[in-house]
Amino acid sequence: MNFNIVTVSGDGIGPDIIAEAKNILNVIGKKYNHTFHFTEKPAGGIAIDTCGCPLPEDTIEACKKADSVLLGAVGGPKWDHLGGNDRPEKALLGLRGSLELFANLRPAVLHKQLKEACPLKPEIIGDSLDILIVRELTGGIYFGKRGRTEGGAYDTMAYSEKEIERVLRVGYGAAMKRRKKVTVVDKANILETSRLWREVANRVAKDFPEVETSFLYVDNCSMQLIRDPRQFDVIVTENMFGDILSDEASMLTGSIGMLASASLGETKRGMYEPIHGSAPDIAGKDVANPIATVLSAAMMLRYSFDLEEEARAVENAVTKTLDDGYRTADIWSEGMKKVGTKEMGRLIAERI
Ligand code: NAD
């Protein structure tokens, strides 16, 4: 099959890590007989420098036409003096909005080889950890009516049934490709929007009889993530709760250089990116960990292209590389073999 991918390498370590993810996709293409066509487009700081704005129209149009988008990271000290709409980070919100991406998928995966990086006790974490948080991205309190009153202020949390249903369907769809458990997280003892989330979830659940559904209040969920994280498979939740819980869950995995993410909408086209930033302190030094980006590319294979076997091949190659003792500086520990960005990419490719 043929796939058109727009790469938005962005700033800092962006170009270093995207180069490795592209190599890996090409190796997958060769092995499984697919062709990936890549087109690079500017966004972020580099777009400010070359086109005068963080998200050129041409980049948006190219992303809209693509089968999927792979993004590195944007931002850096060079553009820190800029304010509000002129900042490189504006490109991310702009792309998510233009592509109508309403579901953010953030896996929190702790590889057993990196268990020591997890701040929890070994008996709690067991052998490994694999949770997927699906966060609603375009509704809720971050987008509701807000304002000031005399001596006060207010924010509004609002959701339509349609907004809730479409993100729940993404969550259930993902659960079908995993361990078939969905936990819907809300505050239904207090919030009316949460009660609506439960109603819609009970309805959607009927279309996925193989999936086990449970409900949890957000305060309890934040506690359970620390007490017994292995009870979770897929967590689906609204925007603000998801923002907070996904950061909490990512801490369980130790390294920021390992965590992938996907933003999905109504169509198969998604935007895939590591959760870390542009790490300007290590840009261009061949030390950045490319694994988060490589695993984001694996998510693209799974969720946008329905290439499950190919996605697993990438994930297994990452696991094997870690098993064989190779580490970039950020996840290195005594007795392990320290490698750079390019070498890590080559070792993973070799194992595919
Ligand atoms: P950061 O994630 O870039 O870096 C935090 C720390 O983690 C740094 O010490 C960095 O060296 C390290 N790190 C990050 N990714 C790594 C990797 N792949 N391998 C090894 N080490 C890695 O966060 P920050 O320093 O707060 O932000 C730097 C810039 O990135 C800022 O301009 C910020 O606005 C931007 N940012 C962009 C995104 C994005 O594009 N999605 C996300 C967060 C921050």
Residues whose N, C-alpha, C, O or C-beta is under 5 A from the ligand:
A	BS01	NAD	G72 A73 V74 G75 G76 G257 P274 I275 H276 G277 S278 A279 P280 D281 I282 V287 A288 N289 D330
